[in-house]
Amino acid sequence: YTLTSGDDAIARDPKSWSLEASLDGTNWTTIDVRTNEEFPNRIQTRRFNVQKPGNYKFYRLNITENVGNSLFQCSEWRMIEFL
């Protein structure tokens, strides 16, 4: 999956998060956890490999910490399917 930073305030960038997945939209499994990540450039796309891949129908991104602002921003979150 990829995350792209916003175009203005670094303090709003995601720093720590978990990626969760579900087959039914009710029961969730954590498939990736990141801490202390950085986006040093604006509109920077970074790619992350899922730590526990699988076939799921639903995904959610749980941002647990940003760089330091009370607001959060992310230009894009993209899930990439590999066949």
LINMOPE-V19792 format. One line per field, one symbol per residue. ss: DSSP state (h for helix, s for strand, l for the rest). burial: # if it has 9 or more other C-alpha atoms within 8 Angstrom, else .. Layout:
ss = ???
burial = ???
//
This chain:
ss = lssslllllhhhlsssssssssllllllssssssllllllllllsssllllllllllssssssssslllllllllssslllll
burial = ######...#.############....#.#####....#..###............###...#.###....####.#......
//
